[in-house]
Amino acid sequence: MDERAANTTSIRVLVADDQALVRGGFVALLNAQDGIEVVGEAGNGEQAVRMTRALHPDVVLMDIRMPVLDGLCATRMIAEDPQLAEVRVVVLTTFELDEYVFEAMRSGATGFLVKHTEPADLVRAVRVVAAGDALLSPGVTRRLIAEFSAHAKQPPPAALNELTDREREVMTLVAEGLTNAEIGERLFMSPATARTHVSRILTKLNARDRTQLVVLAYESGLVRPGWQ
């Protein structure tokens, strides 16, 4: 495979962080990995949105607290742009239980990472998100959602009315952080069938990814904080 062909298969990443030292560390780490290419750096949310529209990266690593336009607003603008439907945003935060992280997930972020995460975990997260999977650390994500879902704006209860009973079951298990294979095992169906159910739920609820289904499951009351 020639170099040009190899580049077409690279995961294209945009790093947005107002701290040059932090941003530079992420860039150096990611550029050192096979199959990952940092295509741009942004120092604020406005730059992140503008560069995302120009470059169409696969993954945006988005700091929440940035000048000019914060990462929360920038994430929402990217998620709401139909031309950027394939872009996945991972928000970066200093603390796991950051009140803005849940709002970022509601706004369209695929997941979140704490800035002190291990380098190998950061690289893995980029690959997982680029592959179309949800970046969910089930324990941390459920704890975060349980902590802040009571303070979020509630969607209309009718949001789940179009789901079948089986789809509701599947969505509940997605909210537990189960993979398609684990859902299939729990409900005595094949992973492919579980994947089909998840795909239909995403379409019916107009959700970007599995992370959004987790948020909707809690917000709608389909799953309650503390449930197993």
RODO-2510 file (C-alpha; in nm, 4 decimals, decimal comma):
residues 228
     n   res          X          Y          Z
     1     m     0,0000     0,0000     0,0000
     2     d     0,1465     0,3383    -0,0964
     3     e     0,1611     0,6353     0,1394
     4     r    -0,1330     0,8135    -0,0234
     5     a    -0,3540     0,5055     0,0112
     6     a    -0,2494     0,4639     0,3720
     7     n    -0,3454     0,8225     0,4481
     8     t    -0,6979     0,7652     0,3215
     9     t    -0,7507     0,5080     0,5952
    10     s    -0,6131     0,7243     0,8747
    11     i    -0,8411     0,8463     1,1529
    12     r    -0,8490     1,2235     1,1139
    13     v    -0,8532     1,4118     1,4436
    14     l    -0,9021     1,7775     1,5370
    15     v    -0,7747     1,8806     1,8812
    16     a    -0,9426     2,1808     2,0474
    17     d    -0,7958     2,3091     2,3731
    18     d    -0,7004     2,6612     2,4772
    19     q    -0,3938     2,5419     2,6692
    20     a    -0,1135     2,5139     2,4154
    21     l     0,0887     2,2718     2,6269
    22     v    -0,2030     2,0317     2,6739
    23     r    -0,3020     2,0591     2,3097
    24     g     0,0544     1,9980     2,1976
    25     g     0,0776     1,6878     2,4141
    26     f    -0,2362     1,5383     2,2601
    27     v    -0,1164     1,6222     1,9104
    28     a     0,2275     1,4659     1,9610
    29     l     0,0778     1,1516     2,1143
    30     l    -0,1806     1,0996     1,8413
    31     n     0,0510     1,1777     1,5511
    32     a     0,2898     0,9105     1,6796
    33     q     0,0237     0,6416     1,6337
    34     d    -0,0205     0,4316     1,3216
    35     g    -0,3431     0,5137     1,1425
    36     i    -0,4140     0,8404     1,3277
    37     e    -0,3487     1,1861     1,1869
    38     v    -0,4104     1,5198     1,3597
    39     v    -0,5442     1,7436     1,0833
    40     g    -0,5918     2,0598     1,2883
    41     e    -0,5562     2,2399     1,6198
    42     a    -0,7977     2,4947     1,7652
    43     g    -0,7467     2,7242     2,0618
    44     n    -1,1127     2,8118     2,1169
    45     g    -1,4599     2,6869     2,0352
    46     e    -1,5166     2,9217     1,7416
    47     q    -1,2004     2,7955     1,5748
    48     a    -1,3040     2,4374     1,6490
    49     v    -1,6377     2,4780     1,4714
    50     r    -1,4856     2,6622     1,1761
    51     m    -1,2077     2,4063     1,1335
    52     t    -1,4457     2,1138     1,1731
    53     r    -1,6601     2,2522     0,8906
    54     a    -1,3534     2,3021     0,6722
    55     l    -1,1671     1,9789     0,7496
    56     h    -1,4428     1,7252     0,8312
    57     p    -1,2349     1,5265     1,0824
    58     d    -1,3549     1,1881     1,2032
    59     v    -1,3077     1,2813     1,5690
    60     v    -1,2917     1,6136     1,7537
    61     l    -1,1306     1,6204     2,0977
    62     m    -1,3088     1,9185     2,2523
    63     d    -1,2108     2,0939     2,5738
    64     i    -1,5193     2,2250     2,7560
    65     r    -1,3783     2,5470     2,8983
    66     m    -1,2418     2,7645     2,6191
    67     p    -1,2572     3,1358     2,5346
    68     v    -1,4609     3,3059     2,2569
    69     l    -1,6972     3,0070     2,2326
    70     d    -1,6930     2,7320     2,4915
    71     g    -1,6756     2,3643     2,4053
    72     l    -2,0387     2,3084     2,5011
    73     c    -2,1695     2,5559     2,2422
    74     a    -1,9174     2,4340     1,9873
    75     t    -2,0265     2,0724     2,0382
    76     r    -2,3921     2,1695     1,9895
    77     m    -2,3152     2,3595     1,6700
    78     i    -2,1257     2,0642     1,5251
    79     a    -2,3942     1,8141     1,6257
    80     e    -2,6721     2,0246     1,4741
    81     d    -2,4957     2,0728     1,1404
    82     p    -2,6289     1,8097     0,8958
    83     q    -2,3087     1,8399     0,6947
    84     l    -2,1143     1,7131     0,9973
    85     a    -2,3316     1,4142     1,0842
    86     e    -2,0369     1,1744     1,0687
    87     v    -1,8130     1,3802     1,2985
    88     r    -1,7809     1,2460     1,6518
    89     v    -1,7044     1,4835     1,9386
    90     v    -1,5330     1,3654     2,2559
    91     v    -1,5292     1,6281     2,5292
    92     l    -1,2245     1,6736     2,7495
    93     t    -1,2630     1,7618     3,1145
    94     t    -1,0497     1,7915     3,4255
    95     f    -1,2996     1,6155     3,6525
    96     e    -1,5195     1,3129     3,5860
    97     l    -1,8207     1,4664     3,7578
    98     d    -1,8137     1,7924     3,5701
    99     e    -2,1584     1,9525     3,5535
   100     y    -2,0991     2,0511     3,1924
   101     v    -2,0102     1,7022     3,0704
   102     f    -2,3668     1,5750     3,0897
   103     e    -2,4920     1,8806     2,9028
   104     a    -2,2254     1,8218     2,6385
   105     m    -2,3494     1,4653     2,5947
   106     r    -2,7048     1,5939     2,5607
   107     s    -2,5755     1,8387     2,3013
   108     g    -2,4293     1,5659     2,0832
   109     a    -2,0954     1,4571     2,2277
   110     t    -2,0247     1,0874     2,1835
   111     g    -1,8467     1,0615     2,5168
   112     f    -1,5913     1,2225     2,7409
   113     l    -1,2375     1,1783     2,8653
   114     v    -1,0642     1,3224     3,1675
   115     k    -0,7459     1,5056     3,0751
   116     h    -0,5314     1,2900     3,3022
   117     t    -0,6373     0,9704     3,1239
   118     e    -0,3573     0,7304     3,0360
   119     p    -0,2098     0,7851     2,6875
   120     a    -0,3055     0,4340     2,5772
   121     d    -0,6647     0,4978     2,6838
   122     l    -0,6780     0,8209     2,4849
   123     v    -0,5562     0,6439     2,1726
   124     r    -0,8019     0,3599     2,2273
   125     a    -1,0853     0,6097     2,2736
   126     v    -1,0094     0,7786     1,9418
   127     r    -1,0103     0,4433     1,7639
   128     v    -1,3328     0,3303     1,9348
   129     v    -1,5206     0,6488     1,8476
   130     a    -1,3922     0,6549     1,4903
   131     a    -1,5141     0,2976     1,4454
   132     g    -1,8664     0,4134     1,5287
   133     d    -1,8872     0,2676     1,8774
   134     a    -1,9922     0,4578     2,1869
   135     l    -1,7219     0,5818     2,4174
   136     l    -1,8889     0,4710     2,7371
   137     s    -1,7175     0,3793     3,0573
   138     p    -2,0409     0,2348     3,1991
   139     g    -1,9744     0,2984     3,5665
   140     v    -1,8500     0,6549     3,5293
   141     t    -2,1009     0,7500     3,2610
   142     r    -2,4015     0,6144     3,4506
   143     r    -2,2819     0,7853     3,7685
   144     l    -2,2435     1,1128     3,5843
   145     i    -2,5879     1,0853     3,4245
   146     a    -2,7484     0,9881     3,7538
   147     e    -2,5856     1,2891     3,9172
   148     f    -2,7060     1,5467     3,6686
   149     s    -3,0099     1,4092     3,4860
   150     a    -3,2441     1,5515     3,7500
   151     h    -3,1245     1,9014     3,6579
   152     a    -3,1575     1,8650     3,2822
   153     k    -3,4517     1,9786     3,0738
   154     q    -3,6926     1,6899     3,0308
   155     p    -3,7883     1,5912     2,6753
   156     p    -4,1530     1,5279     2,5871
   157     p    -4,2676     1,1898     2,7265
   158     a    -4,3932     1,1048     2,3760
   159     a    -4,0322     1,0628     2,2606
   160     l    -4,0437     0,6885     2,3298
   161     n    -4,3971     0,6192     2,2101
   162     e    -4,2854     0,4894     1,8725
   163     l    -4,0656     0,2189     2,0237
   164     t    -4,1878    -0,1384     2,0449
   165     d    -4,1692    -0,3268     2,3745
   166     r    -3,8631    -0,5132     2,2478
   167     e    -3,6944    -0,1900     2,1440
   168     r    -3,7564    -0,0491     2,4896
   169     e    -3,5901    -0,3557     2,6375
   170     v    -3,2919    -0,3107     2,4089
   171     m    -3,2659     0,0608     2,4892
   172     t    -3,2672    -0,0173     2,8608
   173     l    -2,9727    -0,2511     2,8127
   174     v    -2,7896     0,0057     2,5997
   175     a    -2,8305     0,2420     2,8954
   176     e    -2,6599    -0,0182     3,1133
   177     g    -2,3588     0,0038     2,8821
   178     l    -2,4027    -0,3407     2,7261
   179     t    -2,2571    -0,4212     2,3851
   180     n    -2,4652    -0,5733     2,1065
   181     a    -2,3251    -0,9159     2,1891
   182     e    -2,4164    -0,8763     2,5564
   183     i    -2,7644    -0,7510     2,4679
   184     g    -2,8122    -1,0510     2,2405
   185     e    -2,7068    -1,2875     2,5171
   186     r    -2,9396    -1,1226     2,7674
   187     l    -3,2407    -1,1258     2,5322
   188     f    -3,1639    -1,4562     2,3563
   189     m    -3,1006    -1,3038     2,0146
   190     s    -2,8016    -1,2790     1,7846
   191     p    -2,5665    -0,9796     1,8040
   192     a    -2,6763    -0,8903     1,4499
   193     t    -3,0403    -0,8771     1,5594
   194     a    -2,9460    -0,6634     1,8592
   195     r    -2,7550    -0,4314     1,6255
   196     t    -3,0619    -0,4016     1,4028
   197     h    -3,2788    -0,3088     1,7004
   198     v    -3,0275    -0,0439     1,8113
   199     s    -3,0158     0,0983     1,4597
   200     r    -3,3951     0,1239     1,4453
   201     i    -3,4072     0,2922     1,7862
   202     l    -3,1467     0,5468     1,6756
   203     t    -3,3549     0,6245     1,3684
   204     k    -3,6856     0,6519     1,5535
   205     l    -3,5423     0,8798     1,8217
   206     n    -3,3245     1,0764     1,5803
   207     a    -3,0245     1,0054     1,8030
   208     r    -2,6665     1,0352     1,6792
   209     d    -2,5241     0,7362     1,8640
   210     r    -2,5523     0,5012     2,1610
   211     t    -2,4389     0,7695     2,4030
   212     q    -2,7436     0,9753     2,3112
   213     l    -2,9629     0,6716     2,3781
   214     v    -2,8167     0,6456     2,7281
   215     v    -2,8987     1,0099     2,7933
   216     l    -3,2523     0,9742     2,6548
   217     a    -3,3129     0,6578     2,8572
   218     y    -3,2396     0,8411     3,1805
   219     e    -3,4106     1,1660     3,0876
   220     s    -3,7289     0,9961     2,9736
   221     g    -3,7532     0,7854     3,2882
   222     l    -3,7113     0,4573     3,0975
   223     v    -3,4153     0,3945     3,3285
   224     r    -3,3848     0,5428     3,6768
   225     p    -3,0583     0,6363     3,8450
   226     g    -2,9488     0,3524     4,0668
   227     w    -3,1227     0,0791     3,8688
   228     q    -2,9197    -0,2260     3,7813
***
